[in-house]
Amino acid sequence: MDPRRSAQDVLRCHLCETPCPLMYCDICDIHLCKACVGEHLFDESKEHSVLPLQKRGSSIRFPKCPKHSNKQCEIHCEQCDIPICSQCIFSDEHEQHKKCDTLQIIENRKVVLKRDLQDLEKYIYPKYQELSIHNAVQRDELIENSEKMTKNIDKQGDSWRKEIDTVIQKMKFDLKEMDSKFLAVLNEQEVAITHTLSKMTQNIADLKKLLNSNDVSIITAYKSKNSEFRNLPPKLTASLPCFAPHLIDKDHVYSQFGSLSALSIAEEHIYTVVTPVDQYSSPDRTFIDEPRIITEINTEFGGYSNELFNVTPQSDQDIWTCGSSKIMRLINRQGDLVESIQTKSGNIPNDIAVKRRGNLVYSDQNDGTVNIINNTQVQEVIRLQGWKPLSVCCASSDDLLVVMVSDDRKQTKVVCYCGFNEKHSIQYDDSGQPLYSSEEHYNTKNISENRNLDICVSDFDAGAIVVVNQAGKLRFTYTGPPSTTKEPFKPRGITTDSQGRILTADYINDRIHILDQDGQFLRYIDNCHLWRPWGLCVDARDKLFVAESVSGKFSGIIQRPCQHMQSSTGSHPD
């Protein structure tokens, strides 16, 4: 045991063992007296942070630089998303990159920590407690129901046993009745035969006596009785009863005995916890003045005959892309190909999304299907009849939201699927009018779910963003702010961020519109020289990725200061 920390001694200075030192080095984790502070700071092999003892633990502990061991990483490289030291700033690796103060990162992270703590304590944890209580009630009901059903089954078994015993007793009684009837006939005939045999025995004796007699009168008086005995009684032969047991038809017995309804476990996805927008920062004040591109990645696409349509994040590092090709490609943020998947039909996929477990989902309009990738194998999830799928996104409940158009292109609707089963559809407003346009030629729609569970659809043909709540009731329609553009508003891709903001690509005017969750226009992103923006998505840190259809590249855009806060990803876009 360190004598400076034993129960028999007070704390002592690490260097001179002076008792009750008043200073403390937060980085070296040692106690110091005032006289030794200078000597300790003189050691320049590492950083120090000496504070009064009562302020112990209050200083920021920066990580040590892996490349410069005597330096602390007090700067954050935005492009590499890693902390770096003052020497790394001027290295070839980071010199041209944007940087920000690590203290700003800490401040932003703590905002998120506070929000996450509040979400857990106030919203999410109580919901899990409710689920636990619900499961306990379900368990008690299960036991009670099982005991009741067992008694009912036993009662039915007793009824069946009683009926079977009755059948057995009746069969035995009928057998005895038949036995008694035949025995009566046999006994009756046996009495007659015995009587006749007695008469024949007497007649035989009389004949023998006559044969030994010489009395003429007796012999001449003899009358033959054989004719009486020649008529024999009927010979009785019975077909005796036989018991033929029937084969037991177990299925028939089971159906006759009763029916036990199957156990049905319903997974109602009603526990998605919706929390208010971050109370620690005002969403409309968190934008930087000039959004900027920090990543620009070229893809296999490019040109009007080989356009890039959509992007959706697979992870923090990888993004799926699809366009005018039957091949969907997973690309990392350095532009390297990670994986590629071909559609099952060989058709061009209309849209892509990623489920919570990381499975890629795509819609195939020409084939009328929505498919999921499991271990590189394509599995058909939905096959439509009379409709064609356009766009798809994964809801927070992991259900699929699919925009579809009728075969005659006269109707458009959104359908929510849980697995293979349709849960509900959204097509009309309260007055019975269609929510979405139906155009003969293009009928381009994209879909995303917002943090508050609103369903947001970009309707290119109508020039509108149509937002309904989870139940399908129209909340608002956005057709662009007061006209400040040369061309009409034509939205393509749509996504949402962790603040509940809605972002949509204005394809014709080469800009991004940003709205709050109630449809109020907040700002444009129109300074990044975008050209024909189509697909949109945000990553786990609200970094926006924009797919430019004609150039075939997608760009990562920072729209908020020091955008490295860990936050919930918006719904995957189309």
Secondary structure, 3 states (H helix, E strand, C coil): CCHHHCCCCCCECCCCCCECCCEEECCCCEEECHHHHHHHHCCCCCCCCEEEHHHCCCCCCCCECCCCCCCECCEEECCCCEEECCCHHHCCCCCCCCEEEHHHHHHHHHHHHHHHHHHHHHHHHHHHHHHHHHHHHHHHHHHHHHHHHHHHHHHHHHHHHHHHHHHHHHHHHHHHHHHHHHHHHHHHHHHHHHHHHHHHHHHHHHHHHHHCCCCHHHHHCCCCCHHHHHCCCCCCCCCCCCCCCCCCCHHHHHHHHCCCCCCCCCCCCCCCCCCCCCCCCCHHHCCCCCCEEEEEEECCCCCCCCCEEEEEECCCCEEEEEECCCEEEEEECCCCEEEEEECCCCCCCCEEEECCCCCEEEEECCCCEEEEEECCEEEEEEECCCEEEEEEEECCCCCEEEEEEECCCCCEEEEEEECCEEEEEECECCCCCECCCCCCCCCCEEEEECCCCCEEEEECCCCEEEEECCCCCEEEEECCCCCCCCCCCCEEEEEECCCCCEEEEECCCCEEEEECCCCCEEEEECCCCCCCEEEEEECCCCCEEEEECCCCEEEEEECCCCCCCCCCCCCCCC
